[in-house]
């Protein structure tokens, strides 16, 4: 298989959190702070914009475009940018892909289409339609636990042979499949998608990781990759243990509201940092617990 030349995007990439106000509108000043925090304090290599963490599937296309524009305006060319444009509506995915490409995003990404029980032939056609219409590198977003789309070696091989598909965000706990993919496709970009499994994924030489907790825990995540690269597995495991203590507490308290409250405590605090309905607002008890998590684990 002859692989296209990809814009290589490696390292820790934050799945960008987006603060909203009580009317469901983007808190632009807060979003710019979150971007700066990721770049200046978390030292991330890139931002994954429009993913699940950005509450993308609760947004209309105008708001998605607004977020892409704000992030690009703030980042300029300081770090790599990946625009997640996928969803069940392939026509929207194509329009968003063209829009992000015109903004000079380094790559686009597309989640496998979900809700309906799409066949693999339909999934492949979806990616073929996007890649034929959008002149940019594309990273598959595979998250079977939420989409119900499970793919094995044969399916990934077919997708990797499509023009402009250069990688996959692999959000699954199937490390046998991860190892097989890494061995079979050394030139394909593979990103770990589960923050709590970064260390074992790094052992299999993933190119990087894309995750929500890196917005607040990016330095530890970078440390895990660096320790594995240096052969210091004791340090890598220690950092993963510490990260998982944080992740366990955050998940128990509510993922997105807790991370947004921690961002405020870390200094990104202009305006409201709410999630978009129908996601619930943070309760007083959750807020108190988020502050305890911040003090104990960061």
C-alpha positions in Angstrom: 0.0 0.0 0.0 1.4 3.4 -0.9 0.6 6.0 1.7 0.0 9.6 1.1 2.3 12.3 2.7 0.6 13.3 5.9 1.0 16.4 8.0 2.4 14.6 11.0 0.7 15.6 14.2 2.2 13.8 17.2 2.1 14.1 20.9 -0.6 15.1 23.4 -3.6 16.7 21.8 -6.4 18.1 23.9 -10.0 17.3 22.9 -11.0 20.9 23.4 -13.6 21.8 26.1 -16.0 24.6 25.1 -17.7 26.9 27.7 -21.3 27.9 27.1 -23.4 30.5 28.8 -26.9 30.0 30.3 -28.5 30.6 26.9 -26.5 27.9 25.2 -24.2 30.4 23.4 -20.4 30.0 23.1 -18.6 32.0 25.8 -16.0 33.3 23.4 -13.7 35.0 26.0 -13.7 31.8 28.0 -13.0 29.6 25.0 -10.0 31.8 24.1 -8.8 31.3 27.7 -9.2 27.5 27.4 -7.2 27.5 24.2 -4.4 29.7 25.7 -4.4 27.5 28.8 -3.9 24.4 26.7 -1.0 25.9 24.7 0.7 27.9 27.4 0.2 25.8 30.5 -0.6 22.3 29.4 2.0 22.5 26.6 -0.1 20.4 24.2 1.0 19.6 20.7 -2.4 20.2 19.2 -6.1 20.7 19.7 -8.9 18.4 18.6 -11.8 20.8 18.0 -15.5 19.7 17.6 -15.3 16.3 19.3 -17.5 14.7 21.9 -15.7 16.8 24.6 -16.7 20.0 22.8 -20.3 18.8 23.0 -20.3 18.9 19.2 -23.4 16.7 18.7 -25.5 19.2 20.7 -24.7 22.0 18.3 -26.0 23.4 15.0 -23.7 23.9 12.1 -23.4 27.7 12.6 -22.1 27.2 16.2 -19.7 24.6 15.0 -18.3 27.0 12.4 -18.1 29.7 15.0 -16.0 27.5 17.3 -13.7 26.5 14.4 -13.2 30.2 13.6 -12.5 31.3 17.2 -10.0 28.6 17.9 -8.1 29.2 14.6 -8.0 32.9 15.3 -6.6 32.4 18.8 -4.1 29.6 17.8 -2.8 31.0 14.5 0.0 28.5 13.8 1.2 27.8 17.3 0.0 24.2 17.6 -1.6 21.7 15.2 -5.4 21.8 14.7 -7.7 18.9 13.9 -11.4 19.7 13.1 -13.8 16.9 14.0 -16.5 17.3 11.4 -18.3 13.9 11.4 -21.7 12.8 12.4 -24.7 11.0 10.8 -25.1 13.8 8.3 -22.5 13.4 5.6 -23.5 16.6 3.8 -22.8 18.6 6.9 -19.5 16.7 7.4 -18.4 17.7 4.0 -19.4 21.4 4.4 -17.7 21.6 7.8 -14.6 19.8 6.4 -14.4 22.4 3.6 -14.9 25.2 6.0 -12.1 24.0 8.4 -9.8 23.4 5.5 -10.3 26.9 4.2 -9.4 28.1 7.7 -6.1 26.1 7.3 -6.8 23.4 9.9 -4.0 20.8 9.6 -6.4 17.9 9.3 -10.0 17.0 9.7 -11.4 14.0 11.6 -14.8 12.3 11.3 -16.5 10.0 13.7 -18.1 6.9 12.2 -21.7 7.7 11.5 -23.9 6.6 14.4 -27.5 6.0 15.7 -28.6 4.0 12.7 -27.1 0.5 12.4 -24.9 1.4 9.4 -23.2 -1.4 7.5 -19.5 -1.3 6.9 -20.2 -0.6 3.2 -22.1 2.5 4.3 -19.4 3.6 6.6 -16.8 3.2 3.9 -18.9 5.2 1.5 -19.3 7.9 4.1 -15.5 8.3 4.4 -15.1 8.1 0.6 -17.6 10.9 0.1 -15.8 13.1 2.6 -12.3 12.5 1.3 -13.3 13.0 -2.3 -15.0 16.3 -1.5 -12.5 17.8 1.0 -8.9 18.4 0.2 -7.3 17.6 3.5 -5.9 14.8 5.5 -8.6 12.8 7.4 -8.3 11.0 10.7 -10.9 8.4 11.4 -12.6 8.7 14.9 -13.4 5.2 16.1 -15.3 5.0 19.4 -17.4 1.8 19.2 -18.8 2.1 22.8 -20.7 5.2 21.7 -21.3 4.6 18.0 -21.9 0.9 17.9 -19.6 0.6 14.9 -17.0 -2.1 15.5 -14.2 -2.5 12.9 -11.4 -5.0 12.7 -8.2 -5.3 10.7 -9.9 -5.9 7.4 -12.2 -2.9 7.7 -9.4 -0.6 8.8 -7.2 -1.8 5.9 -10.0 -0.8 3.4 -10.4 2.6 5.0 -6.6 3.3 5.2 -6.4 2.6 1.5 -8.8 5.5 0.7 -7.1 8.7 -0.5 -6.4 11.2 2.2 -7.1 9.0 5.2 -3.9 9.2 7.2 -4.8 7.9 10.7 -7.3 6.9 13.4 -8.3 8.2 16.8 -8.5 4.7 18.5 -10.9 5.0 21.4 -11.3 1.4 22.4 -9.9 -1.0 25.0 -9.0 -3.6 22.4 -5.2 -3.6 22.8 -4.8 -6.7 20.7 -6.4 -4.8 17.7 -4.2 -1.8 18.6 -1.0 -3.8 18.5 -2.1 -5.5 15.2 -2.9 -2.1 13.6 0.4 -0.6 14.7 2.4 -3.6 13.3 0.5 -3.7 10.0 0.3 0.0 9.4 3.6 1.6 10.6 3.0 4.7 8.5 -0.6 5.4 9.7 -1.0 7.9 12.5 -2.6 6.2 15.5 -3.8 8.2 18.5 -4.9 6.7 21.8 -8.4 7.9 22.7 -8.8 6.7 26.3 -6.9 9.0 28.7 -6.9 6.3 31.4 -5.1 3.9 29.1 -2.4 6.1 27.7 0.5 4.2 29.2 -0.4 0.8 27.8 -1.1 2.5 24.4 2.2 4.2 24.5 3.9 0.9 24.8 2.6 0.0 21.4 4.1 3.1 20.0 1.0 5.2 19.3 1.9 8.5 17.6 0.0 10.5 20.3 -3.1 10.8 22.3 -6.3 12.8 22.0 -8.4 13.3 25.2 -10.5 15.5 27.3 -8.6 15.4 30.6 -5.5 16.8 28.8 -7.2 20.2 29.1 -6.3 20.1 32.8 -3.8 17.2 33.0 -1.7 17.7 29.9 1.6 17.9 31.6 1.3 14.5 33.2 0.1 13.0 29.9 3.2 14.5 28.2 5.3 13.0 31.0 3.9 9.5 30.3 4.8 9.6 26.6 8.3 11.0 27.4 8.9 8.4 30.1 8.0 5.5 27.8 10.2 6.9 25.0 13.0 7.1 27.5 12.4 3.5 28.7 11.5 4.7 32.2 8.4 2.5 32.7 8.3 2.9 36.4 7.9 6.7 36.0 5.3 6.2 33.3 3.2 3.9 35.4 3.5 6.3 38.4 2.2 9.2 36.2 -0.6 7.0 34.9 -1.6 6.0 38.4 -1.8 9.7 39.4 -3.7 10.5 36.2 -6.2 7.7 36.9 -6.8 8.9 40.4 -7.8 12.2 38.9 -9.8 10.6 36.1 -11.7 8.3 38.5 -12.7 11.2 40.7 -13.7 13.4 37.7 -15.8 10.6 36.2 -17.6 10.0 39.5 -18.4 13.7 39.8 -19.5 14.4 36.2 -16.9 14.6 33.4 -17.6 17.8 31.6 -18.8 20.1 34.4 -16.0 18.9 36.6 -13.3 19.6 34.0 -14.8 23.0 33.3 -14.8 23.9 37.0 -11.2 22.8 37.2 -10.3 25.0 34.2 -11.8 27.9 36.1 -9.7 27.0 39.2 -6.6 26.9 36.9 -7.3 30.4 35.7 -9.6 30.1 32.7 -12.5 31.9 34.3 -14.0 34.6 32.1 -17.8 34.3 31.9 -19.9 31.2 32.4 -18.4 27.8 32.0 -21.6 25.8 31.5 -22.4 22.7 29.5 -25.1 22.9 26.8 -28.6 21.6 27.5 -29.8 18.9 27.9 -26.6 18.4 29.9 -27.3 19.4 33.5 -25.7 22.3 35.2 -23.3 21.6 38.1 -24.9 21.3 41.5 -23.4 22.9 44.6 -22.2 19.5 45.8 -20.5 18.8 42.5 -18.8 22.2 42.6 -17.5 21.5 46.1 -16.2 18.1 45.0 -14.6 19.5 41.9 -12.7 21.9 44.1 -11.6 19.0 46.3 -10.4 17.1 43.2 -8.4 20.1 42.1 -6.7 20.5 45.4 -5.9 16.8 45.8 -5.0 15.6 42.4 -3.6 18.7 40.5 
